[in-house]
């Protein structure tokens, strides 16, 4: 008991000293280094070749029954092209909501055999909504203009510049599946800058019938603006009997929710049905 009390007292004194001196160069360096180290430890990496996204596709390619892939929020097609490398004969239904980005997506994927390109977004109902984007950049299209502001600019990136807005069509995911005769989705990748909840709810009937096998969705600083926290994602999937894990470079860490995970580091989470023993075993392995 005495050892524990002394340890706690030492921690308190150290915390007090650092906070009292946090404006000094030394303590500022310690604080920034700790913050950056945590982000590295939690895979703050958007390069799909090293952050686990390509690893995930490679692992899935070992399965023999992948028949249908959805890429919601395709942008210029980087993930789609990587996916096609591992699944050249599988139809990939791609959705890019931005009319200014869609022509570039068409150009980048013109050589592929099976992409189904859709110049619309997916949501929880078929309607129109307003998107916002930077005139001189195609990397970020969002329904939340605040996410283009200075407070959310990534270190080293240029300011957003002139922000434009446009009304665009969206379609409920389940309606699209019915319209195109799709009864099962093997991989549903979602990167929609804050629209994750609405896209997921648009597929809720398919989730309830266990007709979506795996979901990869982005969790990032946009979730602060959209107010769809990691806790909310866990609640959505848990009630449908899916488990959730974080994607790392060589495995998925399937785990229960804890508030400490609410760090907005990103970049991706994965959801798989709790009864899918084959997929859970395949992705939980830490082998490269």
N, C-alpha and C positions, 0 to 999 in steps of 0.2 A: 504493500500500500504506500509506503514511504517513497519507494522508487518511482511509482506512478505519479505521485504528487509532485515530486521534484522535477520529473520530466515535463509535466503540465506547466509548472511554474516557469521552467526554462523556456518553453515555447511561448508563453505569454510575454515574458520579458523580451525575447527576440522579436516578437511581433510588434511590441510597443516601440522598441528601439528603431526598427525599420520604418515604422509609420511616422515617428517623430522626425526622422531624418530623410524622409522620402524625397525631399527637394534637392538633396545633395546629388552630385554626379554619380557617386558610387551606388547609392540606393536606387537611383533612377535606372542605372544600368542593370542592377539585379532584377528589378521589377520587369523591365522590358525583356530581358533574357529569359526570365521564367515564363512570361506570356508567350514569347515566340517558341520556346521549347514545348510548351503545352500544345500549341497549334501544330507543331511538327509531329508530336507524339499522337495527336488525334487526327492525323492524315489530312491536314489542310493543304490539299493538292488537287489541282483541276486538270492535270495532264492525264488523259485516259489511259495512256500506255504505262503509267507507273502508279496510279492511285487505286488500282484494283478493278477498274471498269473493264479493261481488256482482259485481265486475268479471269474475271467472272464469265465473259463470253467464251474464253478458251475452255474453261471448266465445263460450261454448258454444252459446248460442242462435242464433248465425250458422250453425251446422251444421244440416243438413236431416234428420239421421237419429237424433236423440235419442229413444229409445222407452221407457226404463226408468231410474228414479232410486231409489236407496236412501238414506235418511237414518237412520243408526244413531246413536242418542243424540239424539233430537229435542228433548227438554226441552219447553218450552211452544210450540215451533213457529216460532221466528223464522227459522231457515234454510229451513224447509219453505215458509213463506209467501213468502219472497223467491224461492225456486226456482220456486214456482207462478206468480209474476209473469212469469217468462221462459219457462216451460213449462206453460201453463194446460191443455194437452190431454195431458200426459204423466203416466201413473200414478207417484205417489211413494209408495214403501213406507217407512213411518215406524215406528221402533221406540223406545219409551220404557219403560224398565225400572221406573221408580218408580211404584207404585200411587197415590201421593199427587199426582204431577204429571200423570199420564195424563188425568184428567178435565179439567184445565185445557187440555191439548192438544186434546182433543175439542171443547171449547167454542171455542177460538181458530180451529179449522179447519172448523167445521161448515158454513161457506158454500162450501167448495171442492168442485169436481166430482170430482176423481180421487185424493184421498189414501186410502191403504190403511193404516189405523192399527193398530198391533200393541202391545198392552200387555205386551210381553216384551222381553228383551234378546237380543243375539246373542253367540255365543261359539264356542269350538272343539269343543264337544260339547253335546248336549241334556241339560240337568240343572237343578239349582237352585244358587243361590249367595246369599251374604249381601251386601246393600247397606247403606250407611251414609249418612245425610243429616241435615242440620240441621233441626230442627223448624220453625223460623221462616223457612226459605229454600228456594227450589226451584231455585236456580242450580247446585247441585253435588250430584250423587249419585255415590257412588264405592264400589268394593269395598275401598278402602284407607282405614280410619278415620283414619290418620295425616295424610292430606291435608286433613282438616278441622281440624287442629290449628293452633296459633298460628304455628308455623314456616313454614306455607305460606299464611298469610292475605295476600291482596293489599293493598297500601298503600291506605288510605282506606276499606276495607271493614269491616263490623262483625264481631266475633267470631262463630264458628259457633253459639254457644249450646248448647242441649241437643241432643245427637247421638243419633239413634235408629237401630235396625237392623231389618232385615226379610229374610226368605227370599223369593226371587222366582225365577220360571222363566226359563231361557235356552234358546236353540235354536241349533244349528249353522247358519251362514249357508248353506252348500251344501245342507243338508237343507231349509231354508225355500224356496230357489229350486226345488228338485225338487218339493216339495209344491205350490207355486203355479204350476208350469209355466213358470218364468222361465228362459230359456236364455242371456240376455245382459243385462248391467248396464252402462249407459253411464256413469253417475256413481255412485260409492259414497263417500258422505261419512260420516266416522267421528269422533265426538266423545264418547268414552266414559270419560273421566277415569281412565285407567290400564289399561283393558281392550283397548287397541289391538292388542296382539300376538295375543290370543286371538280377537278378531273377525277379524283378517286370516287367521289359520290356519284358521278355520272356512270361509273361501272359497278355500283353497289349490287344490282341484281345479279351480275355475273360473279361477283365475289361470293355472294350468298349461296350460289349454286356450285361453287368451287370450279368455275370455268376460267379462272386466271391462275396460272401456276406460280409465277414469280413476278414481283414488282421491284424495280429499282427506282427510287425517288430521291430527289435532292432535298437536303436539309441545310439551310444556310442563313445568312443574315436577312434574306428576304422574309423569312418566317417571323421576324420581329414585326415587320410592317403588316403582313397578312394576318398575324395573330393566330396562325396555325402552328402551335408549338409541337415539339417532339412528343410531349405528353398526349396531345390530341391525336397525333398519328398512331400512337400505341393504342389509344382507346378505340379508334376506328378499326384497326386490324384485329385487336384482341376479341372484340365482340363477334368478329367473323371467323374466329378460330385460326388466325394467322399469327405467327411469331415474327418479331422484328429484330434485325441486327444491323450493326454498322459495317460497312464495307471498308476493309483495309487492303493493302497491296497484295496479300496472299491468303486471305481468308475472310469470312464473315463472322463477326462476333455476335451471335444471337444471344440476347440477354433481356432481362426484365428492365423496365424503366426505372431510372433513378434521376433525381433532379440535377445531379452533377453533370449529366449528359447534355443538359440544356445549355450548351456553350456556343452554339451557332457556328462551330468550326467548319461543318460540312465535311466532305461534299455529298456523300451518298449513303442512303440506308437501303436495306433489302428486306422484303417481306415474303414469307413462304408459309404455306399451310402447315399447321402443326403435325398433321398426319403424313406429310410427305417425307418419309424417312430417307428415301434415296437422295433427295435434293439437300436435305439438312446435313446428311453425312458428307456429301460431296463438297459442300461449301464451307463446312466447319473445319475441315482439315487445314492445318497451317503449312502444308507442303507447297512449294512453289509450283 
